[in-house]
């Protein structure tokens, strides 16, 4: 599905699951666990939820500057997912109106 974004009428295709996973792997080493993806195209954000909590070693590659943020369980003791901001680099075309 394509949509027109912004006043410059740039056409942006919605990314496929394999595209999203490829982009995620460019920014973070994904653990070898089953995952669930949630792509929010209005803010170009990918949320990856892990079916099992993952090691704290994942924190080494997560930081605010790269836009890869950890998601913790309710007791803040385990990483249960990550949020990747501007996953496709499309925020430059966002139309805030």
Secondary structure, 3 states (H helix, E strand, C coil): CEEEECCCCEEEECCCHHHHHHHHHHHCCCCCCCEEEEEECCCCEEEEEEEEEECHHHHHHCECCCCEEEEECCCCCCEEEEEECCCCCCHHHCCCC
